[in-house]
Amino acid sequence: MAKVRSFAVRESLAGTTRGQDQPAADALVAAIRKTVDALEGAAEEAGKGMLGPAKLGLLVATSCLIDALEAVDVEFARRSGTTTRSD
């Protein structure tokens, strides 16, 4: 199985982020890494046959992924000047 962290962003793509967008990009990277960490932890627990902790790890990863998607949605809305939520 391939390690998620083994994939690299090509340098030509990595340099395309504008300076003003860097905080949003950094927040997204942190949210994705948090999700990946939770998934890796769940995989380790599942590999040990510990299904309860693996299930908890998957729930945490799912929550982190939802948070990351919401952050991206908010950032897109901010850039376009629209709102996406009605609460």
C-alpha positions in Angstrom: 0.0 0.0 0.0 1.3 3.4 -0.9 2.0 5.9 1.9 -0.1 9.0 1.3 2.8 11.3 2.4 5.0 9.7 -0.3 3.3 11.7 -3.0 5.0 15.1 -3.8 3.7 18.2 -5.4 5.7 19.2 -8.4 7.8 22.3 -7.9 6.0 24.1 -10.8 2.7 23.7 -9.1 4.0 24.4 -5.6 5.1 27.9 -6.6 1.8 29.0 -8.1 0.2 30.1 -4.8 0.1 33.8 -4.4 1.4 35.4 -1.2 -2.1 36.6 -0.1 -3.5 33.0 -0.5 -0.7 31.4 1.6 -2.6 31.5 5.0 -5.6 29.8 3.4 -3.3 27.2 1.7 -1.5 26.6 4.9 -4.7 26.0 6.8 -5.9 23.6 4.1 -2.6 21.7 4.2 -2.9 21.4 8.0 -6.4 20.1 7.8 -5.5 17.5 5.2 -2.5 16.4 7.3 -4.7 16.0 10.4 -7.0 13.9 8.4 -4.2 11.7 7.0 -2.7 11.3 10.5 -6.1 10.1 11.8 -6.4 7.7 8.8 -2.9 6.3 9.3 -3.7 5.8 13.0 -6.9 4.0 12.2 -5.0 1.8 9.7 -2.4 0.8 12.3 -5.1 -0.1 14.8 -7.0 -2.1 12.2 -3.8 -3.9 11.3 -3.4 -4.9 14.9 -6.9 -6.3 14.9 -8.2 -3.5 17.2 -11.4 -2.6 15.5 -12.8 -0.4 18.2 -9.9 2.1 18.1 -9.8 1.8 14.2 -13.5 2.8 14.1 -12.8 5.7 16.4 -9.9 6.8 14.2 -12.1 6.7 11.1 -14.7 8.8 12.8 -12.0 11.4 13.8 -10.7 11.3 10.2 -14.2 11.8 8.8 -14.7 14.8 11.1 -11.4 16.3 10.1 -12.2 15.8 6.4 -15.6 17.5 6.9 -13.8 20.4 8.6 -11.3 20.7 5.7 -14.1 20.7 3.1 -16.0 23.4 5.0 -12.8 25.5 5.2 -12.3 25.2 1.5 -16.0 26.1 0.9 -15.7 29.2 3.1 -12.5 30.2 1.3 -14.1 29.9 -2.1 -17.1 31.9 -0.9 -14.8 34.6 0.5 -12.9 34.9 -2.8 -16.1 35.0 -4.9 -18.0 37.3 -2.5 -20.9 34.8 -2.0 -22.2 33.0 1.0 -22.7 29.2 1.0 -24.4 28.7 4.4 -27.7 30.0 5.7 -27.2 29.4 9.4 
